[in-house]
Amino acid sequence: MIKKHNSSDEYYFEEGCHITETSNSSDDEDVSIAQARVEAGQQTKWHYLQNTTERYVILEGSGVVEVGTQEPCAVTSGDVVIIPANTLQRIKNTGSGDLLFLAICSPRFQKKNYRNAAN
């Protein structure tokens, strides 16, 4: 099976970024892949995914990621961030263009597992 990326499917998610679901369906419960886009100067809200591990694969741009109680860390193209299930997270775009990354979740992302936390 091949799932084609379609940038016209992008939508704004309450977390504070734009999402294009590349692969997220019940025929593949083990993993989901989405492309996330954070505009220049913007930051996602503090949030966590209940019972879901997430990985960011930075494709373009630069940012600062915060995961749990770890110190904020600069990220750029090629970096991978592993975020354990039930762990607070947010990412800020520190560049002048879009920050683009893949969000790979296991098991697959389901909105019912998304939890917004106070900023």
N, C-alpha and C positions, 0 to 999 in steps of 0.2 A: 504494500500500500504506500502510496506517495501522497502527502498532504502538501499542497502548494501554499506558499506564503502569499497573502493578498493584503497589501498595505491599505486598501480601501476599507478593510474590516476594522481598522483602528477605532477604539472608543476611549473616552476619558473615564478612568476608574476613581472612585471616591478616595483612594489612597493618595492621589495627587500626581498621577502619571497617566500617560496614554498607553494602551495595551492593544496588541494584535495577537490574538490566540492563534498560534501556529498548529498546535496539536493538543486538544483537551477534550476527550470524549470517553464515553463509557466503554468503547471497544478497546481502550488502552488505559485501564485503571491505575497502572503502576507509575505512570509519569505524565506530566503535562509540560509543554514548552510554549512560552509566550515571549514576544518581543516587547520590551518596555521602553518608553521614551520619556525622559524628564527634561523639560525645557530649561534653558540657561537661567541660572539664578534660583531655580525652584528646588524644593525639597519635599520628599514624600512624608506623610504623617507617620508618627510612631505607630507601629502595628505589629502583629504576630500572626502566624498561621498555626492553628490548633492541629496537632497530630500530623503535621506536614513539614518535611524538610525542604528548604528552598536553596537553590544555588543561583548566584548571579554570574554570568559570563559577560564581562564588559567588552562590547564590540567597538564603540566609538566614544570619544569624549573623555572627560575626567570628572572625578567627584570625590566625595568623602562619605564613607559608609560607617554606620554605627550599628553594632550587633551586641545585644545584651549589655554586659557591664564592661566590655572591652573598650579601650581607648579608640576614638575616631581614627579611621585609617584612610589615607588617600588611595584611590584606585584609578586605573587607566586601562586602555585597550589591552586585552589579553589576560587581565587578572580574573581570578575566580574567587568568589566569596561564598562560603558555605555557612548557611544559617540553620541551626538545629530547630526542630519543631518547638513550638511554644516559647520562642525567644524573640524579645523585642528587637525591632530593626527599623532603620530608615536610611535613605540615601539622598545626598544633596549634589546637584550639578554645580561644579565650581568652574566649568569652562564657559567659553563664549558661544558655543553651539550646543546642539542637543547631546545629552548623555543617553546612549543607546546600549541596551544589554538584553541578554536572554535571561528569563526567569524560568528555571527548570525545577519543577516540584515533584516530590514523591511522598506519598501517593499523589495522584494528580490534584491540581488546585480545584477546590470547590468553594464557592462564595460562602457557604455555611461555616467554613473553617476560618474565615478571615475575621480578625478582631482588631478594631481600631482602639488605640490607647491614647490617653491624654498627652498632649504635647508639653 
